[in-house]
């Protein structure tokens, strides 16, 4: 059967074979296919005539900008330092006198490390043949060598991102045939030795692998090995880097395909990463395989094919025309605006590689590109050669009615790898957007936030709060469950859950304990996903994410009733009756009580009302405001430069939370809440009442905007499940079905 399947795959048209995902070639096959001539990294001899024509035609504006830049370069013979940050000691080591970021890197202490300008000058020479550009490129490569040698000698990592060193390797490869044997050795050998050293240097480095952006040290083995392979410099060392470099890259690409699952999710739901630097590793690998080995990587890895779908559903369209993110994981929350400067480039690359063979994916990609804000161009800051490689992308292509393509009628999208359900009433500035996380199988920049939700309507009405910075807040509050719209189970003297802490942050001396939060990730189970034209439902069993000393059950069912209402039902059971169960809602501004069980808070032009139906006679406590914005464990964990940051009206750090808890102790608590969003203040609140049977808790609600009436029931104990019924404004039945398939709760 395996042989038959392989034969059938080989007989398919390329597009269908690509959709299947063929096994990648072995490292021996790859090594055997490496071109003997130069250049080979990103550009080869076969590509050069077309590349030059393309640069002087379609990409003329990029060429003009490149030449203006390199004409102004005046390379020095020695590294130029930034005295405001570093000094060089008597032994020639770089010493930081002032921190510039979360961790020290040698690039912060120099005006240039040489890598980027070397690449730009070498590229200009490849296209124009001007000798002055070649001379400048060699001078900058010599600077790059001095830079990595200084880095190794100082025992400080060179860069967090390896981009300038990849660019330097490519520049060397492009100039290879013009260098003497002595020049080849002088430049390449220190670079190869540096790459080997940085795999295990014994001090801080970016070691990110398959679950990260792959822009650190491991990646360089592939590019250094390709450039050094049979270069006559140190062929043994080059192959020592090349073989594990390729095999590790294959592991990374396979993991990216797994995480995407055909939905385009790229490693992490923290979009500052997945919509920022993460795509480069995938695209550059595809480019380099093709140029150096004539291997079409699209037949083996397809995660970037669906990338536009991910951007589509992770984006919120603001009234200002900009795109906003939900704020999951290690997001800054300074404004929650998505930086779209790289998105045009990433989407253009998706079309270049996959557009011809996958027209439906290309269509949504073009639609997203059509609505991106600002003057969009291919990015040349990270990899200057990129605009000249994308010959499969037509910047002048026009798609009819992009809004209709984006607004495809669905209310929700589900990303199984993170148990992420995103919903919206449309892709408009006045639409409702929400995201619910339950059952993450991966851990890229994630927090202790299972069974948490984020809601946006004319502003963020339920926020993911706090921010990453260099103070205690980063560890004691920001990643912990108390900072998210989830559930706490409080237990005295519980250890604080572990999280990364910036290298340059001060040592924490204050005692740290958990405030009822989760202590494990990747242990929640998603309960499923379903949608109709009227609702979306998902849920999670996060029992195993809490300590077994306090939690017997932590189950949440999350239902969106389009366009503006949500029903949230929680089954929470503690080990001891006095372990307080707390339901959390975080807001930017202070919630006010409209009734004992009803609160409303506003943000931006919108507002959200939260009504508690269970537990009966619940306690409500508003925590926050000046001096208590991030209150937990008896103190406020302020963010860095808090007064200045709060002065910016666009900040989305959050300042208040509503805690809902049962009036009396008990092992079992059932929370049932109705959430409603709208313009502030909400003029017409939904009519709702609690409905119960012997085995189920439920709600009957009429949503004002749609005038649809719903009845939702949830199993109180035993199997997790429920039922939904709905009637339109005329009283006609439009929905009558289980919420999700019944399933056993996690046994503990």
C-alpha positions as CSV (number, residue, x, y, z in Angstrom):
1,X,0.0,0.0,0.0
2,X,2.8,2.4,0.8
3,X,4.4,1.8,-2.6
4,X,1.1,2.2,-4.3
5,X,0.4,5.5,-2.5
6,X,3.8,6.8,-3.5
7,X,3.2,5.9,-7.1
8,X,-0.2,7.6,-7.1
9,X,1.3,10.7,-5.6
10,X,4.0,10.8,-8.2
11,X,1.4,10.5,-10.9
12,X,-0.7,13.5,-9.6
13,X,-0.4,17.0,-10.9
14,X,2.1,19.0,-8.8
15,X,-0.7,21.0,-7.1
16,X,-2.4,17.9,-5.8
17,X,0.8,16.3,-4.7
18,X,1.6,19.5,-2.8
19,X,-1.7,19.4,-1.1
20,X,-0.9,15.8,0.1
21,X,2.5,16.8,1.5
22,X,5.2,14.5,0.3
23,X,7.9,13.3,2.6
24,X,11.0,15.5,2.5
25,X,14.2,14.2,0.9
26,X,16.9,12.7,3.2
27,X,20.0,14.7,4.1
28,X,22.0,12.5,1.8
29,X,19.7,13.3,-1.1
30,X,19.9,17.0,-0.4
31,X,23.7,17.0,-0.1
32,X,24.0,15.1,-3.4
33,X,21.9,17.8,-5.1
34,X,23.9,20.9,-3.9
35,X,25.0,22.9,-6.9
36,X,28.8,22.8,-7.5
37,X,28.9,26.3,-8.8
38,X,28.3,29.7,-7.2
39,X,26.2,31.5,-6.3
40,X,23.9,29.0,-4.7
41,X,22.3,30.7,-1.6
42,X,18.9,32.3,-2.5
43,X,20.3,33.1,-6.0
44,X,22.1,30.9,-8.5
45,X,23.6,31.3,-12.0
46,X,20.4,30.1,-13.7
47,X,18.4,32.8,-11.9
48,X,20.7,35.7,-12.6
49,X,19.6,36.8,-16.1
50,X,15.9,36.8,-15.1
51,X,16.7,38.4,-11.8
52,X,18.5,41.2,-13.5
53,X,15.7,41.7,-15.9
54,X,13.2,41.7,-13.1
55,X,15.2,44.2,-11.1
56,X,15.4,46.6,-14.0
57,X,11.7,46.1,-14.8
58,X,9.1,45.1,-12.3
59,X,11.3,45.7,-9.3
60,X,12.9,48.9,-10.6
61,X,11.7,51.0,-7.6
62,X,13.4,48.5,-5.2
63,X,16.6,48.6,-7.2
64,X,16.7,52.4,-7.3
65,X,16.3,52.5,-3.5
66,X,19.0,49.8,-3.1
67,X,21.5,51.7,-5.2
68,X,20.8,55.0,-3.4
69,X,21.5,53.3,-0.2
70,X,24.7,51.5,-1.2
71,X,26.1,54.6,-2.9
72,X,26.0,56.3,0.4
73,X,27.9,53.6,2.3
74,X,31.4,54.3,3.4
75,X,32.7,51.2,5.2
76,X,35.2,51.6,7.9
77,X,38.1,49.2,8.5
78,X,37.2,48.8,12.2
79,X,34.1,48.3,14.2
80,X,32.6,51.6,15.4
81,X,31.2,51.4,18.9
82,X,28.3,53.1,20.7
83,X,29.9,54.6,23.9
84,X,26.6,55.3,25.4
85,X,26.1,51.6,25.8
86,X,29.4,49.8,25.8
87,X,33.2,50.1,26.4
88,X,36.0,47.9,25.4
89,X,38.1,46.6,28.3
90,X,41.9,46.1,28.5
91,X,41.5,42.6,27.2
92,X,39.5,43.7,24.1
93,X,36.2,42.5,25.4
94,X,32.9,44.4,25.1
95,X,31.4,45.4,28.4
96,X,27.9,46.9,28.7
97,X,27.7,50.0,30.8
98,X,23.9,50.5,30.2
99,X,21.3,48.0,29.2
100,X,19.4,48.5,26.0
101,X,16.9,45.7,26.1
102,X,15.8,42.5,27.9
103,X,19.1,41.0,27.2
104,X,22.5,42.2,26.1
105,X,23.7,41.5,22.5
106,X,26.8,42.8,20.8
107,X,24.9,44.4,18.0
108,X,23.6,47.0,20.5
109,X,27.1,48.2,21.0
110,X,28.2,48.8,17.4
111,X,26.9,51.1,14.6
112,X,26.8,48.1,12.2
113,X,27.9,44.5,12.4
114,X,28.5,44.6,8.6
115,X,26.1,41.8,7.7
116,X,23.2,43.9,6.2
117,X,25.3,46.4,4.2
118,X,27.5,43.5,2.9
119,X,24.4,41.9,1.5
120,X,23.1,45.1,0.0
121,X,26.4,45.9,-1.7
122,X,26.9,42.3,-3.0
123,X,23.3,42.4,-4.3
124,X,23.9,45.7,-6.1
125,X,27.1,44.2,-7.6
126,X,25.2,41.1,-8.8
127,X,22.6,43.2,-10.6
128,X,24.8,46.0,-12.0
129,X,28.3,44.5,-12.1
130,X,29.8,47.7,-10.6
131,X,33.2,47.0,-9.0
132,X,32.8,49.6,-6.3
133,X,29.9,47.7,-4.9
134,X,31.9,44.5,-4.8
135,X,34.7,46.3,-3.0
136,X,32.3,47.7,-0.4
137,X,30.7,44.3,0.2
138,X,34.1,42.7,0.9
139,X,34.9,45.5,3.4
140,X,31.7,44.9,5.2
141,X,32.2,41.2,5.3
142,X,35.5,41.8,7.0
143,X,33.7,43.9,9.6
144,X,31.2,41.0,10.1
145,X,34.2,38.7,10.8
146,X,35.6,41.2,13.4
147,X,32.1,41.5,14.9
148,X,31.6,37.7,15.5
149,X,35.1,37.3,16.8
150,X,34.5,40.2,19.3
151,X,31.2,38.5,20.3
152,X,32.9,35.2,20.9
153,X,35.8,36.8,22.8
154,X,33.4,38.9,24.9
155,X,31.1,35.9,25.6
156,X,28.1,37.9,24.6
157,X,25.7,36.7,22.0
158,X,26.0,38.7,18.7
159,X,22.3,39.2,17.9
160,X,19.0,37.8,19.1
161,X,18.0,37.6,15.4
162,X,20.4,35.9,13.0
163,X,19.3,37.9,10.0
164,X,22.5,40.0,9.5
165,X,24.7,36.9,9.7
166,X,22.5,35.0,7.1
167,X,22.8,38.1,4.9
168,X,26.6,38.1,5.4
169,X,26.8,34.4,4.4
170,X,24.7,35.1,1.3
171,X,26.9,38.0,0.4
172,X,30.0,35.8,0.7
173,X,28.4,33.2,-1.5
174,X,27.5,35.7,-4.2
175,X,31.1,37.1,-4.2
176,X,32.8,33.7,-3.9
177,X,34.1,33.4,-7.5
178,X,35.7,36.9,-7.3
179,X,37.6,36.1,-4.1
180,X,41.1,34.7,-3.9
181,X,41.7,31.5,-1.9
182,X,43.2,33.5,0.9
183,X,40.2,35.9,1.0
184,X,37.7,33.0,1.0
185,X,39.4,31.5,4.0
186,X,39.9,34.8,5.8
187,X,36.2,35.5,5.7
188,X,34.4,32.2,5.8
189,X,36.4,30.2,8.3
190,X,35.8,32.5,11.3
191,X,32.1,32.6,10.4
192,X,31.9,28.8,10.3
193,X,33.8,28.5,13.5
194,X,31.6,31.1,15.1
195,X,28.4,29.2,14.1
196,X,29.8,26.0,15.6
197,X,30.8,27.8,18.8
198,X,27.3,29.4,19.2
199,X,25.5,26.0,19.2
200,X,26.7,25.5,22.8
201,X,28.6,28.6,23.9
202,X,28.1,28.3,27.6
203,X,26.3,31.7,27.9
204,X,23.1,33.3,26.8
205,X,22.1,32.7,23.2
206,X,18.9,32.4,21.2
207,X,18.5,28.6,21.1
208,X,14.9,28.7,19.7
209,X,13.9,25.5,17.9
210,X,10.8,23.9,16.5
211,X,8.4,25.7,18.8
212,X,9.8,29.2,18.2
213,X,10.6,31.6,15.4
214,X,13.8,29.8,14.4
215,X,15.7,32.9,14.0
216,X,18.5,32.0,16.5
217,X,21.7,30.1,16.4
218,X,20.5,26.6,15.3
219,X,19.2,28.0,12.0
220,X,22.7,29.2,10.9
221,X,24.0,25.6,10.6
222,X,22.0,25.2,7.4
223,X,23.0,28.4,5.8
224,X,26.6,28.2,6.9
225,X,26.8,24.6,5.7
226,X,25.4,25.4,2.3
227,X,27.8,28.3,1.8
228,X,30.8,26.3,3.1
229,X,30.1,23.0,1.3
230,X,33.1,22.1,-0.8
231,X,34.3,25.7,-0.6
232,X,37.9,24.5,0.1
233,X,38.0,26.4,3.4
234,X,37.1,23.7,6.0
235,X,34.9,21.2,4.2
236,X,34.7,18.9,7.2
237,X,33.4,21.7,9.4
238,X,31.0,22.9,6.7
239,X,29.4,19.4,6.4
240,X,29.4,19.0,10.1
241,X,27.1,22.1,10.2
242,X,25.1,21.3,7.1
243,X,23.8,17.8,7.9
244,X,22.3,18.5,11.3
245,X,21.3,21.9,10.1
246,X,19.1,20.4,7.4
247,X,17.7,17.7,9.6
248,X,16.7,20.2,12.3
249,X,15.2,22.5,9.7
250,X,13.0,19.6,8.5
251,X,11.9,19.1,12.1
252,X,11.0,22.8,12.3
253,X,9.0,22.7,9.1
254,X,7.2,19.6,10.0
255,X,6.2,21.1,13.4
256,X,4.9,24.2,11.6
257,X,2.7,22.0,9.3
258,X,1.4,20.2,12.4
259,X,0.6,23.4,14.3
260,X,-1.0,25.0,11.2
261,X,-3.3,22.0,10.6
262,X,-4.4,23.6,7.3
263,X,-5.5,26.8,9.1
264,X,-2.3,28.8,8.8
265,X,-1.6,29.2,12.5
266,X,2.2,29.8,12.7
267,X,3.6,28.3,15.9
268,X,2.1,30.8,18.3
269,X,-1.2,32.7,18.9
270,X,0.9,35.7,20.1
271,X,0.7,37.6,16.9
272,X,3.6,39.9,17.5
273,X,5.7,36.8,16.8
274,X,3.6,34.8,14.3
275,X,2.6,37.8,12.2
276,X,6.1,39.4,12.7
277,X,9.4,37.5,12.5
278,X,8.3,33.9,12.4
279,X,7.5,33.5,8.6
280,X,11.1,34.4,7.5
281,X,12.5,31.0,8.5
282,X,9.9,29.1,6.4
283,X,10.2,31.3,3.3
284,X,14.0,31.5,3.4
285,X,14.3,27.7,3.7
286,X,12.0,27.3,0.6
287,X,14.1,29.9,-1.3
288,X,17.4,28.3,-0.4
289,X,16.4,24.7,-1.1
290,X,15.3,25.8,-4.6
291,X,18.3,27.9,-5.4
292,X,21.0,25.5,-3.9
293,X,19.5,22.1,-4.6
294,X,16.7,22.5,-7.1
295,X,14.3,21.1,-4.5
296,X,10.7,22.4,-4.5
297,X,9.9,22.5,-0.8
298,X,6.3,23.4,-1.5
299,X,5.7,19.7,-2.2
300,X,6.7,18.9,1.4
301,X,5.5,21.8,3.6
302,X,2.4,23.8,3.1
303,X,1.8,25.8,6.3
304,X,2.5,29.2,4.7
305,X,-0.1,28.4,2.0
306,X,-2.9,29.1,4.6
307,X,-1.2,31.9,6.4
308,X,-3.7,34.5,5.2
309,X,-6.6,32.6,6.9
310,X,-4.8,32.9,10.2
311,X,-4.2,36.6,9.8
312,X,-7.8,37.0,8.8
313,X,-9.2,35.5,11.9
314,X,-6.7,36.9,14.3
315,X,-7.4,40.4,13.2
316,X,-9.9,43.0,14.5
317,X,-10.7,45.8,12.2
318,X,-10.8,49.1,14.2
319,X,-12.7,52.2,13.5
320,X,-9.4,53.9,12.5
321,X,-8.9,51.4,9.7
322,X,-6.0,49.7,11.5
323,X,-5.9,46.1,12.6
324,X,-6.0,45.1,16.2
325,X,-5.0,41.8,17.9
326,X,-6.7,40.0,20.8
327,X,-3.6,40.1,22.9
328,X,-2.9,36.5,23.7
329,X,0.2,35.3,25.5
330,X,3.3,37.4,25.6
331,X,1.7,40.5,23.9
332,X,2.6,44.0,25.1
333,X,-0.9,45.3,25.2
334,X,0.4,48.8,24.8
335,X,-2.3,49.4,22.2
336,X,-3.1,46.0,20.7
337,X,-2.5,47.4,17.3
338,X,-1.1,44.8,14.9
339,X,2.1,46.0,13.2
340,X,1.3,45.2,9.6
341,X,4.6,46.4,8.2
342,X,5.7,42.9,7.4
343,X,2.3,41.5,6.4
344,X,2.4,42.7,2.8
345,X,5.8,40.9,2.4
346,X,4.7,37.7,4.1
347,X,1.4,37.5,2.1
348,X,3.3,38.3,-1.1
349,X,5.6,35.4,-0.4
350,X,2.6,33.1,0.2
351,X,1.3,34.0,-3.3
352,X,4.7,33.7,-4.9
353,X,5.1,30.1,-3.6
354,X,1.5,28.8,-3.5
355,X,-0.7,31.2,-5.4
356,X,-0.7,29.5,-8.8
357,X,-1.4,26.0,-7.5
358,X,-3.9,27.0,-4.8
359,X,-6.2,29.7,-6.2
360,X,-8.7,29.7,-3.3
361,X,-5.9,30.4,-0.8
362,X,-4.5,33.0,-3.1
363,X,-7.9,34.7,-3.3
364,X,-8.2,35.3,0.4
365,X,-4.5,36.3,0.5
366,X,-5.1,39.0,-2.1
367,X,-8.3,40.1,-0.4
368,X,-6.4,40.6,2.9
369,X,-3.6,42.5,1.1
370,X,-6.2,44.7,-0.5
371,X,-7.4,46.0,2.8
372,X,-4.0,46.3,4.6
373,X,-3.5,49.9,5.8
374,X,-0.8,52.2,4.5
375,X,1.6,52.2,1.6
376,X,2.6,48.6,1.3
377,X,5.9,47.5,-0.1
378,X,8.1,44.4,0.2
379,X,10.2,44.7,3.3
380,X,14.0,45.1,2.6
381,X,15.1,45.7,6.1
382,X,15.5,42.0,7.2
383,X,16.6,40.4,4.0
384,X,17.4,43.0,1.3
385,X,17.2,40.5,-1.6
386,X,13.6,39.5,-1.0
387,X,11.8,41.9,-3.5
388,X,14.0,40.5,-6.3
389,X,13.0,36.8,-5.6
390,X,9.2,37.1,-5.7
391,X,8.7,36.7,-9.4
392,X,5.6,34.6,-8.7
393,X,3.8,37.6,-7.1
394,X,2.1,40.3,-9.2
395,X,1.8,43.5,-7.2
396,X,-0.6,44.9,-9.7
397,X,-3.1,42.1,-9.5
398,X,-6.6,43.3,-8.5
399,X,-9.2,41.3,-6.7
400,X,-12.9,42.2,-7.0
401,X,-14.8,42.9,-3.8
402,X,-12.2,41.9,-1.2
403,X,-14.7,42.6,1.6
404,X,-17.0,39.9,0.3
405,X,-14.1,37.4,0.2
406,X,-13.2,38.2,3.8
407,X,-16.8,38.2,5.1
408,X,-17.5,34.7,3.9
409,X,-20.6,34.2,6.1
410,X,-19.0,32.2,8.8
411,X,-19.3,33.4,12.4
412,X,-16.3,31.4,13.6
413,X,-13.0,29.7,12.9
414,X,-11.3,27.0,15.0
415,X,-7.6,26.5,15.4
416,X,-7.3,23.0,16.9
417,X,-3.6,23.1,17.8
418,X,-4.3,25.8,20.4
419,X,-7.9,25.0,21.0
420,X,-8.6,28.5,19.8
421,X,-12.1,29.6,18.8
422,X,-12.4,33.0,17.2
423,X,-15.8,34.5,16.4
424,X,-17.1,37.7,14.8
425,X,-20.3,39.1,13.6
426,X,-18.5,40.4,10.5
427,X,-15.2,41.9,9.5
428,X,-16.3,45.5,10.1
429,X,-15.3,48.3,12.4
430,X,-18.7,48.0,14.2
431,X,-18.6,44.2,14.5
432,X,-18.3,42.0,17.6
433,X,-15.1,40.0,17.9
434,X,-14.2,37.4,20.5
435,X,-11.6,34.7,21.1
436,X,-11.8,31.7,23.5
437,X,-8.8,29.5,24.3
438,X,-9.2,25.9,25.6
439,X,-6.9,23.0,24.9
440,X,-3.6,24.3,23.7
441,X,-1.3,21.5,22.6
442,X,1.6,23.8,22.0
443,X,3.3,26.4,24.2
444,X,4.7,29.2,22.1
445,X,4.8,32.3,24.3
446,X,1.7,31.2,26.2
447,X,0.3,32.1,29.7
448,X,-1.6,30.2,32.3
449,X,-4.9,31.2,30.6
450,X,-6.8,28.1,29.6
451,X,-10.6,28.6,29.4
452,X,-10.1,32.3,29.0
453,X,-11.8,34.7,26.7
454,X,-11.2,38.2,25.1
455,X,-14.1,40.3,23.7
456,X,-14.0,43.4,21.5
457,X,-16.8,45.7,20.4
458,X,-16.0,49.3,19.7
459,X,-13.1,48.7,22.0
460,X,-11.8,45.9,24.2
461,X,-14.5,45.0,26.7
462,X,-12.9,41.9,28.2
463,X,-9.1,42.2,28.1
464,X,-6.0,40.1,28.5
465,X,-4.2,42.3,31.0
466,X,-0.7,43.4,32.1
467,X,2.4,43.7,30.0
468,X,5.9,42.3,29.5
469,X,8.7,44.4,30.9
470,X,11.7,44.4,33.2
471,X,10.0,44.5,36.6
472,X,8.4,42.0,38.9
473,X,5.0,42.5,37.3
474,X,6.3,40.4,34.4
475,X,6.5,37.3,36.5
476,X,4.2,37.9,39.4
477,X,1.1,39.1,37.5
478,X,1.2,39.2,33.8
479,X,1.4,35.4,32.8
480,X,-0.6,34.2,35.8
481,X,-4.3,33.2,35.6
482,X,-5.4,36.1,37.8
483,X,-4.5,38.4,34.8
484,X,-6.9,36.6,32.5
485,X,-10.7,36.1,32.1
486,X,-10.7,32.6,33.5
487,X,-11.4,31.0,36.9
488,X,-9.4,30.9,40.1
489,X,-9.3,28.3,42.8
490,X,-7.6,29.8,45.8
491,X,-5.3,27.8,48.1
492,X,-3.0,29.2,50.8
493,X,0.7,29.2,50.1
494,X,0.5,27.8,46.6
495,X,3.8,28.1,44.7
496,X,3.7,30.6,41.8
497,X,3.7,29.0,38.4
498,X,7.0,29.3,36.5
499,X,7.4,31.6,33.6
500,X,10.4,33.2,31.7
501,X,11.8,36.4,33.1
502,X,13.9,38.9,31.2
503,X,17.6,38.4,31.5
504,X,18.2,42.1,32.4
505,X,15.4,42.3,34.9
506,X,16.2,42.8,38.6
507,X,16.3,39.9,40.9
508,X,13.0,39.3,42.7
509,X,13.3,39.2,46.5
510,X,9.7,39.5,47.5
511,X,7.9,36.2,48.3
512,X,5.8,35.0,45.4
513,X,2.8,32.7,45.6
514,X,-0.1,31.8,43.3
515,X,-3.4,33.7,43.6
516,X,-5.6,30.7,42.7
517,X,-4.2,30.2,39.3
518,X,-3.2,27.3,37.0
519,X,0.2,25.7,37.3
520,X,0.4,23.7,34.1
521,X,0.1,24.3,30.4
522,X,-0.8,21.9,27.5
523,X,-3.0,19.8,29.8
524,X,-6.4,21.3,29.0
525,X,-8.7,19.4,26.6
526,X,-10.9,21.2,24.0
527,X,-14.5,20.0,24.1
528,X,-15.1,20.7,20.4
529,X,-16.3,23.4,18.0
530,X,-19.6,23.9,16.2
531,X,-21.4,26.8,14.5
532,X,-24.6,27.7,12.8
533,X,-25.7,31.0,11.2
534,X,-26.8,32.0,14.7
535,X,-24.3,30.7,17.2
536,X,-20.8,29.4,17.8
537,X,-19.9,27.0,20.7
538,X,-16.7,25.6,22.2
539,X,-15.4,24.6,25.6
540,X,-12.6,23.3,27.6
541,X,-11.8,20.9,30.4
542,X,-8.8,22.6,32.2
543,X,-8.9,20.4,35.3
544,X,-5.3,19.2,34.9
545,X,-4.1,22.7,34.6
546,X,-4.7,23.3,38.3
547,X,-3.0,21.7,41.2
548,X,-4.5,18.4,42.3
549,X,-4.4,19.7,45.8
550,X,-7.2,22.1,45.0
551,X,-9.0,21.2,41.8
552,X,-11.3,18.3,41.0
553,X,-13.0,19.9,38.0
554,X,-12.6,23.0,35.9
555,X,-14.8,22.9,32.9
556,X,-16.1,25.9,30.8
557,X,-18.6,26.0,27.9
558,X,-18.5,29.2,25.8
559,X,-21.4,30.1,23.5
560,X,-21.6,33.1,21.2
561,X,-25.1,34.2,20.2
562,X,-24.7,36.4,17.2
563,X,-24.3,39.3,17.0
564,X,-23.8,40.7,20.5
565,X,-24.3,38.1,23.3
566,X,-22.3,35.4,25.0
567,X,-23.2,32.7,27.5
568,X,-20.5,31.2,29.7
569,X,-21.1,28.2,31.9
570,X,-18.5,26.8,34.4
571,X,-18.4,23.7,36.4
572,X,-15.8,24.1,39.1
573,X,-15.1,21.7,42.0
574,X,-12.4,22.1,44.6
575,X,-10.8,19.5,46.8
576,X,-11.7,21.4,50.0
577,X,-14.9,23.4,50.5
578,X,-13.1,26.5,51.8
579,X,-11.0,26.8,48.6
580,X,-12.6,29.9,47.1
581,X,-13.8,29.6,43.4
582,X,-13.6,33.0,41.6
583,X,-14.9,33.9,38.1
584,X,-12.9,36.8,36.5
585,X,-13.8,39.6,34.1
586,X,-11.1,42.2,33.3
587,X,-11.9,45.6,32.0
588,X,-10.1,48.8,31.1
589,X,-12.5,51.0,33.1
590,X,-14.3,50.5,36.3
591,X,-17.4,48.2,36.2
592,X,-20.5,49.8,37.9
593,X,-23.3,47.8,39.4
594,X,-26.7,48.2,37.7
595,X,-28.2,45.6,40.0
596,X,-26.7,43.2,42.6
597,X,-26.1,40.6,39.8
598,X,-25.5,43.0,36.9
599,X,-22.4,45.1,36.1
600,X,-21.4,47.2,33.1
601,X,-18.1,48.7,32.1
602,X,-17.1,50.7,29.0
603,X,-14.0,51.0,26.8
604,X,-13.6,53.1,23.7
605,X,-17.0,53.7,22.2
606,X,-18.3,50.3,23.5
607,X,-19.4,48.6,26.6
608,X,-20.1,45.2,28.1
609,X,-22.8,44.1,30.6
610,X,-22.2,41.0,32.7
611,X,-25.1,39.3,34.4
612,X,-24.6,36.5,36.9
613,X,-27.3,33.9,37.0
614,X,-25.3,31.3,39.0
615,X,-24.4,31.0,41.8
616,X,-27.5,32.4,43.4
617,X,-26.8,35.5,45.5
618,X,-23.1,35.5,44.4
619,X,-20.6,37.9,45.8
620,X,-19.2,40.5,43.5
621,X,-16.1,42.5,44.2
622,X,-14.5,45.1,41.9
623,X,-10.7,45.3,42.3
624,X,-8.6,47.9,40.6
625,X,-8.1,51.6,40.0
626,X,-5.2,53.7,41.3
627,X,-2.8,51.6,43.4
628,X,-4.7,48.4,42.7
629,X,-4.6,47.9,39.0
630,X,-2.7,44.6,39.2
631,X,-3.5,43.6,42.7
632,X,-2.7,40.1,43.8
633,X,-1.3,38.5,47.0
634,X,-1.8,41.6,49.0
635,X,0.1,44.1,46.8
636,X,0.0,45.9,43.5
637,X,2.5,44.7,40.9
638,X,3.0,47.9,38.9
639,X,4.1,47.9,35.3
640,X,7.3,49.6,34.2
641,X,7.0,53.4,34.0
642,X,3.3,53.0,34.8
643,X,2.3,56.7,35.0
644,X,3.7,57.5,31.6
645,X,2.2,54.4,30.0
646,X,-1.2,55.0,31.5
647,X,-1.1,58.6,30.1
648,X,-1.4,57.2,26.6
649,X,-5.1,56.8,25.9
650,X,-4.6,53.8,23.5
651,X,-3.1,51.6,26.2
652,X,-4.8,48.2,26.8
653,X,-3.1,47.1,29.9
654,X,-6.4,46.8,31.9
655,X,-7.0,48.4,35.2
656,X,-10.0,46.7,36.8
657,X,-11.4,43.2,37.4
658,X,-14.7,41.9,38.6
659,X,-14.4,38.8,40.9
660,X,-17.5,36.7,41.2
661,X,-17.6,34.0,43.9
662,X,-20.2,31.9,45.7
663,X,-21.7,33.4,48.9
664,X,-20.9,30.3,51.0
665,X,-18.1,27.6,51.0
666,X,-18.7,24.4,49.2
667,X,-16.8,21.9,47.0
668,X,-19.0,22.5,43.9
669,X,-19.7,25.8,42.3
670,X,-21.6,26.4,39.0
671,X,-21.1,29.8,37.3
672,X,-23.6,30.9,34.6
673,X,-23.1,34.3,33.0
674,X,-24.6,36.3,30.2
675,X,-22.4,38.8,28.5
676,X,-23.7,41.5,26.2
677,X,-21.7,44.1,24.2
678,X,-22.8,47.2,22.4
679,X,-22.3,50.9,22.1
680,X,-21.8,52.6,25.4
681,X,-23.9,52.8,27.4
682,X,-25.9,49.8,26.4
683,X,-29.4,51.1,26.1
684,X,-31.4,47.9,25.8
685,X,-30.2,45.0,28.0
686,X,-31.1,41.5,27.1
687,X,-33.9,39.9,29.0
688,X,-32.7,36.7,30.6
689,X,-33.8,34.3,33.3
690,X,-32.4,31.2,34.9
691,X,-34.0,27.9,33.9
692,X,-33.1,24.6,35.6
693,X,-34.1,21.0,35.6
694,X,-33.0,18.2,37.9
695,X,-29.8,17.6,36.0
696,X,-29.2,20.8,34.0
697,X,-28.7,24.6,34.5
698,X,-29.7,26.9,31.7
699,X,-30.7,30.3,30.5
700,X,-33.5,31.7,28.4
701,X,-32.5,34.9,26.8
702,X,-33.8,37.2,24.1
703,X,-31.1,39.1,22.4
704,X,-32.2,42.7,21.6
705,X,-30.2,43.2,18.4
706,X,-31.5,40.1,16.6
707,X,-34.7,39.6,18.5
708,X,-33.9,35.9,18.6
709,X,-34.9,33.9,21.7
710,X,-32.6,31.2,22.9
711,X,-32.8,28.5,25.5
712,X,-29.5,26.9,26.5
713,X,-29.1,24.0,28.9
714,X,-25.8,22.6,30.4
715,X,-25.3,19.4,32.2
716,X,-24.7,20.2,35.9
717,X,-22.8,17.0,36.6
718,X,-21.5,13.9,34.9
719,X,-21.1,14.0,31.1
720,X,-20.2,17.5,29.8
721,X,-22.8,18.6,27.4
722,X,-25.8,20.7,26.7
723,X,-28.5,21.7,24.3
724,X,-29.5,24.9,22.4
725,X,-32.8,25.9,21.0
726,X,-33.6,29.2,19.2
727,X,-36.5,31.0,17.6
728,X,-36.5,34.0,15.3
729,X,-38.3,37.3,15.9
730,X,-41.5,35.8,14.4
731,X,-41.4,32.8,16.8
732,X,-40.3,30.2,14.2
733,X,-37.9,27.5,15.4
734,X,-34.4,28.0,13.8
735,X,-32.2,25.9,16.0
736,X,-32.7,22.7,18.1
737,X,-29.5,20.7,18.6
738,X,-26.9,19.6,21.1
739,X,-24.3,22.2,21.9
740,X,-21.5,19.7,21.4
741,X,-21.1,16.0,21.6
742,X,-21.4,14.8,25.2
743,X,-18.1,13.7,26.7
744,X,-16.6,12.4,29.9
745,X,-14.9,14.9,32.2
746,X,-11.3,14.4,33.0
747,X,-10.9,12.0,35.9
748,X,-8.7,13.1,38.7
